[in-house]
Amino acid sequence: MKKLTASVFAVVLSSSFMMVSAQNTKDTLKTKNIEEIVVTGALGIKRKADAITNTQQVVTTKELNQASAPTAVQALTGKVSGLQINLTNNGVDPSYRVVLRGAKSITGNNQALIVIDNVISSADILQQIPPEAIENINVIKGLQGAALYGQQGVNGVIIVTTKRGTKSEKLQMTFNSSIDISNVFMLPKVQQKYGKGVQDEGWSDVDYGGTNYVPWENMSWGAAYDNPAIGGTMMPSGLPQADGSFIYEKYAPVKNFMNKFFSTGVLTQNGITATAGGSDSYVSFSANRTENNFVVEGDKLRQNSFIFKAGKKIGKLKIDGNINYINRIISTTNSSLYDDILQTPTNNNIKLYRNSGIEGYYTGYAVNPYWTIDHERYDRRSDYFSAILGLDYELNKNINITYNGNVTTRGMTYTRHNDGAIFTNTYNLPGASIDGITFGDLGNGDITSWFYESTSKERNYYGDLMINFDYELTDKIGLKFNIGNNIQDRTYNVTSVGGNNLDIPGWYHIKNVLNPDPFSSANLDNYQTNSRIIAGFANLDLSYNDYLFLNSTFRIEQSSVLSTRPYSTGKRTNPVYPYYSVGLSFVPTKAFANLKGDILNYAKITGSYTRVGNTTAVDPYRTDEIGVFPTGFPFNGLSSYINNQTPTSVDIKPEFVNTLDFGMSLGFLKDRIRLDASVYQSTTDDLITARTASSTSGLTSILDNVGKMRLRGLELDLGITPIKTSDFTWDMKVSYSTYRSKVLELADGADEVSLLSSSSAAVGIFAVKGSDFPVIKGSAFQRDDQGRIIVDSKGNPLTTSNLQVLGRATPDYILGFSTNIKYKGFTLSAMGDFRKGGKFVSFTKNLLAFTGGLEESAEFDRTQGYVVPNSVQNTGTAANPIYTPNNTPVGGAGTYTNVTNYFSSSAYRAVGENLVVDATALKIREIALSYDIPKSVLSSTFLNSLTIGVYSRNPFFKYADNNRNYADPETASTTGNAAGFAYTTQYPSTRSFGFNLKASF
């Protein structure tokens, strides 16, 4: 890290020298001043950069589209300091967790609010909008800038503005096209010393020269590849094929053996935009199609999106309309097939078993992933429609009335099926002592067929009505005041049917299900929810002499999720809560004329305070008295219900987040050097979390306001333009961000709250009183005062009886960097970041330890046993321990069997400490090169402009040494707060290389 910091410092110094040199030569172009920029904020209110009293960062359409990212969320990744985007599903249709400035709640939603064209939306919808259709994205980090959205803006706001038509009366057309290919990379590194086989399998005469080779095993506890008995020879592998023959494979490592399963992905994007307009009108229409054939065969996505925008001014009335329709068709298989691939011994070429089915696979202990691809499918079709109407009526030059209303509908049909398999074949396996072995005898029994179908519908209404005042009170004092009303109404319902055992193979319909699930089954979702928010709000902006600005907001809000009707009164109550903020901005370079000069040309200081609530931990109807369907004895499927044993307190109120935010912006050498700094603290009172109920109440827990936490953070953004001439421009950006959330208080008598735990290992994600949030806790090795592992008399490590804190699930800091070089028509850009620290739990490591693929399990001679490194034995007493170096192999003797038992059993895999991995990572996220064809070349054609380019996304990753490519540290298993688990159902990362073209005419 010191070398990296020194390198950045050297670049800054050299850039400064080049900058000065450029200013003395051909550098004649003027950079646009910071204070001239106008930014769209909450509720569409526009302000000059000077008047913004909180931290915001704008990402332009050029930055979003430089590497032709297929989704807007992916295009935004790594481009904003303090914004952390984690992949929760990295398949053909990725999903993300989008968090600004860390966690402010334990159980509530910590994701940023997404607003598209002044209407509240979601990250799911944002990722469906083509980046090419977006004009810019304003990321409001400071809560003072998001307070007008009330509780929904408690985690910051990402405001997306899509493109609109031009004022030109001439019809203009733009065509965009890109195609890229992708491949998986960063696959787990596994040991290459030992091959397929197992110790003590029980197949007494499966014996190839005493090597314990077992043809149908998925374990890598076999002989060393240099074993003269079978090393390098052709061996029967797997189960017999349909004709009774065997596939033979050489007993030697297969190069890139896991990679052979994955295909080359192909992604194509095509879009066309038509715009026209005039002095008082505009119209724009864009159509885009995306086709993604994923690296997993058969997984594909087809998306068509259409956006129509138009506006017209009629006298004092201005009308804006926006219609957006998106259709998606997605087909995927079960991602658990990656778990099956990870088990593959290195001497098996999985591709040889493409047409072998289950019964002819290389092993009897895992499902053939090719069979899964063909016989287990998840198919979705969704239709999203959004209509926005904006009205602006000018009463006079100082007062206008605006209305912004939106109706969105979304329907989805989701079907999933598994064809099932019944195994009737028997095998006479080579070397086996038992004839007539069925597949079930080898580990997997019959697979039951099933089918499920669900239909969901969602309808949302969002409306803002505002009266806006704009006055110059004196020649120095300006006033802007907005007062309005907001109504939001959401309806969602889902209906599901399904069950087990298909009567007729290949017919996927509920009528073909022999054993339908009851509607109360956990496998089915059948419910409807309605929720509503009604709020009044006010915004005040005061300015003095164009260098001192004050912004204050107030919102009073009523949310239906807090509506209760307790048995004691029978009356429904729905409390109203106020949220407010105040911020100041001071521009010294305008206030003091002698301060602004050739060196320092701009300076701004900001400070703000915000108090906003958060009720996202409370679902609709959670505060009502409800019954639940019971399971288990004595009910056993009987139609009945019992009282909810995990109710929500009827007196629950929002978590209140109080935030202080201070910032500074500096511009040097005509904004050639730009520095933005921000420091902030958020304290959350009345945390909503579960507290243990009295044993006499018959309840398990109650969701209530108990606890307190604090978030602190720092962000630094440095922008440098070393050279800017008529032919050559070089821009660089470096950012640094860090934050820490800490749990200060929990419910009386509670020291921690478990958010996620593992059934296969003693490890989980926790909120711990007095510790950073979230933390990983798990079992750990007992150690002496020198940190050495203590083992018992048989060489087996001793573990702690209580779970220990094993690390934070968030990074220490993130260092971002980007560069953009333009020479005449050529543009070269690159962007990446370095994430330092943090931990995650790898279940890939857990699985590889079981199968014998873990590198650690082969760094010694297995036949001689395994001595735990840096271990000691207590040769004294419990009261007076004496620790001496340990030489005893695990199990008490140096045998191959003891090695296998240690790594495969809970002695290694269930210890949480063994599964925790350093999350440090360096990522180059984008590299792109484009060329603008000179207009002189195009003058004789119908084209106005033509740009061609090549690009790469994710061309290079470097993980921490102890992360042997087990998983991407940014991968999350949930969109909730229990991020930190990397399961074996999450695919490895992919990188793409492609070509794009953009033409206008």
N, C-alpha and C positions, 0 to 999 in steps of 0.2 A: 504494500500500500504506500509506503514511503517513496518507492521508486515512481509509482503512478502519480503521486502528488507532486513530486519534483518535476516530472515530465510536463504536467499541466502548467506548473509555474514557469517552466522554460518556454513553453509555447506562448504564454501570455506576454512574457518579456520580449520574445522575438517578434511577436505580432505588434507590440507597441512600437518597436524599432521600425518595422516595415510600414506601420501606419504613419509615423512621422515622415519617413522617406517619401511615402506616397503623397502626403500633403504638400511636400515641397516639389513634386514633379507634376504628374498628369492627373492627380486626383481632384477632379473639378465638380463631381456630382454631389448634390446636397441630399443628405439623409433626412427623411421626414421627421420633424420634431415630435417628441413624445407627447407633448401637450396638445398637439393637433389631432390626435387620434380620438375618435368617438366610439364608445363601447356600448353595446346593448346589454342591459342588466335585467334584474328581476322584473317580471310583469311587462317586459318590453320597454322599460324606461331607459332612455339614452342619456349618456353623460359624457362630457369630455374626460380624458384621462386625469386631468387635474382634479376634477370634482369627485373622483372615486375614492371613498374613504376606507376601503378594504382591499385585500389581495385578490387580484384576478389575473388570468392569463389567457390570451386569445391565440387559438391555433387556426391558421388560415387554410383555405382550400388547397393551396399549393403544398403546404406541409402535409396535409392529409393524403394527398394523391401522388406523392413523389415515388412511391414504390407500389402503386396499384393494389393496395390492400383490399381484400374482398368485402370487409365490413368496416363500418365507421369506428366501432369500438377497437378493433385491431389496429386501425390506422392511428388511433389516439394513443395507443400504448407506448409508454416511454417518452412522450413528448411534453409532459407537464410535471414539474416538480411537485412532490406531495401527493400525486395521483397514482395509486397502486391498482393495477388491473391484473386479476388472477383468472386463469382458465379453470373453470369448474367442469368443463367437458371439452376435450380437444379432438372431437370427432369431426365428421363432415359438416355438422351444424354446431359450431362451438358456442358455448355460453360462458359468461364472465361474471366475476365479482368485482364491482367498481367502487373503490373506497378512497375518499379524500381525507387526508390528514388523520388517519388512524381511527380507533374505536372510541366512542363516547358512551357506549351501552354494552352491557353484558349479554342480554337476551334480545334487545331490540335490533332493528335493522340499522346497520352502519353504512349502508351503501348511499352514494350520492344520488340526489334527485336529478332526473333527466327531463329537460323541458325542450320540446321541439316546436319551433315557430310559435312561442309564447304559450304553449299548452303542455301541461304535465303529461309525461309519457313514461317510458321504461327503457332500460338498457336492452331488453329483448327486441323492442321495436327499433331502437337506434341501430342495432347491428344489422337490421334488415334494410336500412336506407343506404343506397349506394354512396360511398364517399364523394363521388363526382357530383352528386346533387346538392352537396352542402357548401354553403358560402363561407361559413366560419363557425367555430365552436368557442364560446367563452366559458372558461372554467372559473367559477366563483368559489374560491377557497375559503375566504373569510365569511363567517356566519352573519356578520352585519349586512353583507350584501345579499344574503339569502333569507333574511328574517321575514321578508314580505310573504314568503311561502309558508310561514308558520312552522308547524311540526314537521311538515314534509321537507322543509329546507334545512333541517337540523344538521345534516351531514354534508352541507355544501351543495352547489347546484351546477350542473353542466347544461349550458344554454346553447342549443343548436339552431342555427338559422340556415334554412335551405335557400337555394338560389332563386332569384326572381327575374322577370324579363327586363330588357333594356329599354331605354327611352328612344332608341332609333326606330324610325318608322319602317325601315327596311327589315325584311325577314332574315334572320340569321340562324344558321344551322351549325351544330357542333356534333361531331361523331367521335366516340371513344371506343377503343377496342384493346383488349389485352389478353394474353394467353400465357399461362405459366405452368411449369411442371414442378411437382414436389415429391420429395422422398423423405422417409423417416431417417432420423439420425440421432445420435446420442443414445443408442441402445445400450442396455446394461453390459458392463464388462464382466465376463465370467471366467472361471479357471479353465485353462487349456491343457491340463496335465492328465486328468483322469476322465474316462469315458463312461458309457452306459453300463449299469449293473448295480448290484446291491448286496449287502452282507446279510446273511441269515434270512433269506427270503423264504426258505422252506421248500424250494424246488431242489430236492436233494441231489439229483444227478444232472442238474443244469450246470455243467462244469466244463468249461473250455480251458483245460490246462490249469485248473485251480484258480482261475481268474475271477470267478463269480460273475461272469457275464450272463445277463438275462435278456433275451431278445425283446421281450415285450415290456421292459421297464421304462419308466420316465425319470429314474434316478441316475445321478452321475457319481455313484459310489462304486464303480467298476474298477477294472485294472488300469494301470498307467498306460498311456499310449506307447511308451517305449518297452512295454512288456513283450518279450520275445515270443510268447505263446500265441498272441493274437494281434499284436501291434502291426498296423499297416496291412492286415489281411482282410479279405472280403468275408463279412459275417452276415448270417440271416438276421433280419431286423424286423421287429414288430410282430403283428399277428398275420396269419395267412391271408392272402388275397382271395378274391371270390373264386378263383380257379384252383385254390389250394396251394399255390406256389408262394414263395417268400420273396420279399424285396431284399437284396443284398447290398450292404454298404460297407465301405472300408472303415476299419477301426482306426480312425485318425480324425483330427479336428477338421470340420468343414468351415471354410472361410465364410464369414458373415452369415452364419447359419440361421440366426433369427431374422435377419434382414430379408432372407429369401422368401419369406411368407408375404411380405408387403409388396404392393404394386407401385407403379409410378402414377401419382395423382395428376390429373389434368384439370385446370380451372380456366374457364373462359368467361370474359365479361365484355358485353357489348351494350353500348348506350347511345342514344341520339337525343339531342335537345334542340328545340326550336323556340326562338324568342322574337318578340316584336313589341312595338309600343309607340308612344308619342310623349308629348310634354305633360299630358294629364292621364296617361293610361299605360298599361303594360300587360303582356300575356306571355306565359312560358309553359311549355309542355316537354316533359322528358319521359323517355321509356328506356328501361334497362333490363337486360336479361343476364342472369348468372347461372352457369352450369358447373357443378363441381363433382367430378368423379374422384372419390377419395382413394387414399393409399390402401384401404381395406376393400378388397374386391366386392362389388355389389352395393357398397354404400355410396349414395349419390344424392345430390340436391339440385333442384330446378327452381329458380325464382324469377318471377316477372314483377316488375314494379313500375308504377306509373304515377307521375306527379303533375298536376295541372294547377297553375297559379295565375291569377289575373287580378287586375286592379283598375279602378276608374274613379276619377274625381269629377263630381257633378255639382257645380257651384260650391257650397260649403261642406258638402258631404263627400267623404272618401270611402270607397268600398274596396275591400280586399277579400279574395276568396282563395281557398287552398283545398284541393281534393287529392288524396293519396290512396292508392290501392296497391296492395302487395299480395301476390299469390305464391305459395310455397308448397312444393311436393318433396318430401324427404323419405328416404328409405335407408335404414341402418340394420345392422345385426347386433347381437349381444356383445358388448365390449369386454365381457369376461373371457372371451377367447384369447385375449392377451395374456391372461393368467395361464392358459394352457400352453401358449407359445413359450412363455418364460421357463417352463419346466423342461423344455427340449434339451437333451444331452447334446454336447457339441459335435458328436460324430454322426448326428442324424440330419439329413437334408429334408426338411419338412415338406419341401415342394414335391418330393417324390410320392407323397401320399395324397395328392390333390383329388384323385378319383378312387380312393380306398375306402371311403365311408368310415363309420365308426369301428366296425369289426375288423377292418384291415389296417388300422392306424398303427403308428410306430409303437404305441403303448396301450395297455389296457386300463391305465389309471388316469387318463385325461380324455376329454372329448376332442375329436378331430376338428380343428377350427374351420376347415373347409366344409365339413358337415354342418357346423353351426351357421356359416354364411348362407348355405343353401336352404336350411330347414328352420331357422329361427330368425324372424324378421319383425321389424318395428317400422310401420309405415304411417306417416302423418301428412295430412293436407290441411293447410290453414289459409284463411282469407281474412285480410285486414283491410278495413276501410275507415278513412278519416276525412271529415269535412270540417273546415275551419272558416268562419265568417268573421271578418273584422270591419267594424264601422267606426268612423271618426267624423264627428260633426263639429264644425267650428262655430261657436256662438258669437265670438268676436276674436280680436287678435290676441286676447289674453286667456280666454277660456274655451276649452273644447271638451266634448264628451266622447268617450271611446267605449266600445264593446268588443270583446273578443270571446267568441263562443266556439265550442268544438264538440262534435259527437263522433265517437269512434265505436266501431263494432268489430268483433273478432270471433270467428268461428273456426273450430278445429275438429277434425275427425281423426282419431288415433286408433289404429288396429295393430295388434301384435299376436303372433302365433308361434308355436313350436310343433312340428309335425310328429314328434315323438319317435321312439324306436323300441322295438321288441326283439330281443336277442334269442334266437333259437339255434344258431350254429354252435357246434362243439368242435374242439380243436385237439389234435394230437400234436402237441408242440415239441419241437426238436429238443431233446435232452430232458424233457419233463418226465417225472416218474409217474405222473397221473394222466391217464387218458380221459377223453370226454370232458375236457374243461370248458365251461361256458364263460362268456364274457363277464358275467356277473361275478364269477369266481376270481376274476382278475382286478376287481376294484370298482367297476361301474355296473350298476344294475340297469334294468329297463328305464327308458326315459318316457315319462307320461306326456302325452300330447295335450296342448291347451290352446285356448283362443280367448282374447279379450278385445272389446271394442268400447271406446268412450267417445262421447260427443260433448264438446263444451262450447258455451256461448258467453261472450262478454260484451257488455254495453256500458260505455262511460260518457258522461256529460261533464264538461268543464266550461265555466263561464265567468268572465270578469267584466264588471261594469264600473267605469271610472269617470270621475269629473276631474279635469286637469286645469290647474291655474299656473300661469307664467307671467310674472310681473317684474319690472325693474322699479323697485321701491324708490331708489335714489340713483344718482349717477354712479354710486359705488356698491349699492346693496341690491342683490337680485333674489327673488323668491320663486320657487316652484313647489306646488302643493298638489298632491294627488289623493283623492279619497274615493273609496269604492267598496264593492261587494263581490264576494267570490262564492260560487256554489259548485260543488262537485257531487256527482251521484254515480255510483258504480253498482252494477248488477252482474253477478257471475253465477252460472250454474253448469253442472256437469252430470251426465248420466252415463253409467257404465253397466255393461253386461259381460258375462263370460264364465268360463269354467274349464274343467278338465275332461279329457277323453273325447276325441273327435270320432264320430261314427264313420264318416266317409273321408278318407285321406284327401287332402288338398282343397276341401270345401271349408272356407273360413267364414262361418256365420253362426250366430247363436243357436239357430235351429239344429245345427249339427253337433252341438255340445251335449254329451250324454249326462254329465254331472255339473250342472250350473251352480255357481257359487250363490249363496243367499245374499240379499242386498246389504246385509249388515257385515258382510265379510270384509276383512282388511284389504283384500285384493281388489275391491271395488270402491270407486268414489261416486257417491250419489248425494249431491247436496246443492243448495242454492244459498248465496249470500247477497245481501244488499247493505251498502254502507253509504253514508252521506256526510259531507263537511259543508258547513255554512259559516262564513266569516265576513267580517268587516275589516277594512284596513285603511291606513293613511300613511303617506310618505311626504316628508318635508325636506326640501333642499334649499339652503341659504348660502349665498356667496357674498364675499366682501372683497371688492376691488380686484377680483379675478385671481386672488392668491390665497384666500382663506375660505374654506367650504365646510358646511355642517350638513350632515344627513341624519335624519331620525325617522324611524319607522315604528308603527304600532299596528298590531293585528289582534283582534278578539275572535276566538274560534270555538266552534261547537262541533264535536265529532260524535257520530252515532255509536262508535265502538265503546265509548264510555257510558252509554245509556244503560241504566239498571232499573230493575223492578224487584226489589227485595221482598221476601215473604212478609216481613214485619209490617210493611206499610201497604204493599200492593200497588203503589204509585210509581210511575216511571219518572226518573229524574235524568237530566242531561246537562251536566255543568258546562259553564263557559269559562275559557281560560285566556288570559291576555299574554301576548308575547311582544317584545319590544327591543329596539336597538338604537344606539346613537354612535355617530362617528365623526371625526374631524380630519380634514386634509389641509395641510399648510405647505405652500410653495415658496421657500425662502428666496429662490432666484428671481422671483417676481416681486417679492416684498422688499428686497434690498437690492437696488440697482447695481451697487458696487460688488455684489457677491458673484454675479454672473459674468463670466469671462471666457477667454479662449480655452481654458482648461476645464473648469466646471461650468457647463452651460445649463444644467437642469438639476433641481433637487426638490424632492417632495417627501414630507413626513406625514404619516397617518396613524391614527389610533382609534379604536372602537371598543364598545361594550355591547354584548348581546345576551338576551335571556329568551330562550326558546324551549318549548316542550317537545316530548317524543313519546308517542303511544304505540309505536310499531310492534312492541312486544305483545300487544293485546289484539287478538283477532276479533272479527265481528262475532257478536253473540257470546263472547267469552265471559262477560259479566252477568249473563242471564243464568237462572237456575235451569239446568238441563239434565237430562238423563243420558246414560251411555249404554251401549249394548255390552253385556257381560260376555266373557269368554272363560273357557276352562270349567272344571268341576265346581259346582254341581250342575251348571247350566247346560254344558255340552250341546250347544247349538239351539237350545230352546228359545222361542221368541219371548224375550223379556228385556227389562232394563233395570239398571240400578242407579243410585245417585252418583253424580260426578265426584270422584275421589280426589281430583286435582283441580278444584274450582279456582276462580279468580275473585279476589276481594271486591265486594260491591262498592267499597270506598276508594278503589284504586284511582290514582290520578297520574298525570303525565310525569315522566322523568323530566327534570328541568336542567337544561344545560346553560351554564353561565360562562361566557367567553370573553376574554381580553385578547386583543390582537393589535400588534404594533408593526408598522412597516415603514420602509424607506426606499425611495427610488432616486438614483443618481445617473446623470448623463454627462459624459466627458467628451471633449474634442468633437463637438457638434454631434453628440450621440453616437460617436464611433465606439465608445465603451459605455455599456449600460449595466448598471448593477441594481438589482432589486433584492431586498432582504425583508424577511418577515419572521416575527417570533410570536407565539400564541400560547394561550392556556385555556382549556375548557374544563370546568368542574361540573360533574353531573350529580345532582342530588336526587333523592327518592328513586334510586335505581329499581327498576321492575325486575324482580327475579323470584324464584320459588323459595319459600321458607317451609321448614318441616312443621307439620301440624301436630297437635296434641294427639297422643295415642288413643285417648278416650273419645275423640271426635269422630273416629271412623274414617278420617281423611288421610291421604298420603302427604299432600303438600298443598299450599295455597300460594297463588301468584299475587304478590303484593309489592308495595313500595318499601324496600329494605336495602340500604347500602348507599355507597358513594364512591365515585372514581374520578380520576384526574388525568387529563391529557395535556402534554406539553410538547411543543415542536419548534423547529427552526427550518427555514428555507432560504437558500441563496441562489440567485440566478444571475449569471454573468454573460453578457452578450458583447461580442467584439466584431468590428468590421475593420480588419487590418488594411484592406485596399478596396477602393471603390472608384473606378474610373469609367470612362465611356465604353471600354472594352472588357474590363476585368473587375469582378467583384468577389470578395471573399468574406463570408460571414461565419462566425463560430459562436457556439453557445455551450456553457458549462453550468450545471446546476448541482446543488447539494441539498438534500432533505433528510431530516431525521425527526422522529417523534417517539414518545413513550406514553403508553396508557398504563395507569397504576390503579389497582383496586384499593381504596382507602378503608371502606367499611362494608360489612355484609350483615345479614340478619344476626340478631343476638344468638350467641353460641355457635355460629357457623364461621368456619375459617376458609372454606372453599366451596365452589360450585362446579360440578362436573358438567362440561358441555358436550363431550364426546369421549367414548371409551372403546377399547378393543376387546373382542371376545377371544382373540388368539394370543394376546400378549398383555402383560401388565403395564399398560401405557394409555394415556388419555390427554385431552385438552381441558384445561381448568382455568377458572378465575380464582385466584388465591389472594386472600386478604394480606395487604402489605407488599404484594409482588406486582411485577409488570403483567400486563394483560395482552393476549392470553399466554399462558405458559404450558409447556409440556411436562407432565409428571409421569413417572414410571418407576418400576423396580430398578435397582442399581446394585452393582457389586459392592460388597463390603471391602473397605480399604483401610490400610494402616495409616499412620500419620505422615508417611512419605508418598501416599497415593498408590501404593502397591495393592494388587488384588489379593484378598485373603481366600485360600482354598482349604477344603477339609482334608482329612487324612488320605482320601482317594483322589486328590487333585482336582476335585470339582469346586468351582467358585461358590462362595457363599453370597447370598443376596440379602438386601435389606428387607425387613419385615413391613416397612411402610414405604409408600411411594415418595420419591424424591423429585424435586424440581430439576429437570434436565435441560432447560433452556427456554428462551422465548420463541414464539412462532412468528415474530416480526423482525425485520432486519435492523441492524444498528444504524445504518444510513444507506442512502442510494445516491450515487454520483452519476449524473447524466451528462452526455456530451453529444454534440452534433456539429456538422460543418456543411457549408454550401459554397461551392466555387463555380462561378459563371464566367466563361471566357467567350466573348462574342455569342455564337448560338449554342455553345456547349454548356451544360449544367451538370455538375457532379455533386451529389449529396450523400451523406452517410450519417447514421444515428445509432447510438448504443447507450448502454448504462452498465454500471458496476454496483452490484448489491452486496453489501458486506454484513456478515453475521446472520443471526437467526438460525433456527433449527426446524427440521420437519421429520416426521416419522415415515420411514420407508417400509412398506409391506412387500416390496420386491426383494429387499434384503432378507426379510423373514422367509419368503418362499425359496429363494436360492440357497439359504442355509439348510432347509429341509431336503432339497433335491441334491445337494452336493455341488451346486454350481457356483457357490460363493468362493471368490478368490481366496479369502481367508482360510477356507477349509482345505486348501491345496498348497499352501506355502511351506509345507513340510512333507516328510515321507509318512504317508498315512499308515503304512505297515508298522512303523515304530511308535505310533501313538502320538498324542498331542499334549504338550505341556503348556499351560496357560502362560503367555508372556508376562513378565514383570509381576509374578505372583509369589506369595509367601505363605508359609504355614506357621501356625501358632504352636511353638514347642514348649511354651510355658503353660500358665493356667489362665482361666477366664479373668481372674482378678489381677493377675500379673502376667500379661501376655509377653511372649518373646517371639518376635517374627524373624524367621530364617528363610533364605531363598528356597523356593519350591522346585523340586526336580521330578515330582511324581506326575505321570501322565493322567489325564482325566479318566475316570473309571477305575483307577488304581493300578492299571497295567497298560503297557504300550502295545495295544492291539488295534487292528483295523476296526473291529466291531465297536470298541469303545469310542473311537473317533466318530464313527457313523452315528452312534447313539447320542453323543454329546451335541453335535450340530443339528441333527434331525429332530431331537426331542426338545422338550421345554427347557432343558438345561441351558440352552443358548437362545432359542428363538423367542421364548416367553419373557426374557429379561428386557425390559423397556430400554435400558441403556444401550443395548446392542443395535437397536433399530433407529436410534436418533442420529440424524445426519446433518452436517453443516450446510446451510442454505446459501452460502456465499456463491456468487456467480457473476461472470462477465459475459455480456451479450452484445453482439453487433446485430442490431435488429433490421436495419435497412441500408442498402447501398444502391444508388440509382444513377444512371448516366443518360442524359437526353440531349437531343439536338434539334434546334428550331431551324427549319429550312429557311434561308433568306427570302424575304419578300420579293427581291429582284428575280429570283428563280421562279417564283409563283405568279409573277405579274401577267404572264400570258396564259394562265390557267384559271379555272373557276374557283380555286382555293384562295381563301384569305390568309390562312396559316396552316402549317403542318409541322407537327412535332413527333419524332420517333424516339424511342428509348428502350433501354434494357435495365433490368433491376434484379435484385435478390432480396428476399426477406429471410431473416434468421440465418445468414450465411455462416455465422461462427458463434459457438457457445463455449465457455470454459467454466467448469464447475469446481467446487472445492475438492481437495485430494481425496477425502473420505466419501465423497459422493461419486461412486463408480458408475455414473450415468443411471443411477437407480430411478430418478425421476427429476423433472424440471422443478426447481425449488418454488417457482411461482404457481405450480399446479395446486389447486384447492379441491377438496372433496365436497364442498358445500358453498352455497352463497351466503350462509350464515356466519356466525362468529367463531365457529370451531375449525377454522382453517388450520392446516398443519399436518393432516394425514394425506399421504400419497398412496392410493390403493393400486392393486395390480390390474384393475379394470380401466385405468387411465392410460391411453396410448402414449407412446414416446413422441417427442417433438418432431415436427417436420420443417424442412427448409425448402424454399421455392426459388426458381430462377425463371425469368419471363421477359416478354417483349410487349411494349405497348405503343399505341399510335393514337394521336389526337389531331383531328382536322376540323377546320371551320370554313364555312362557305356561305 
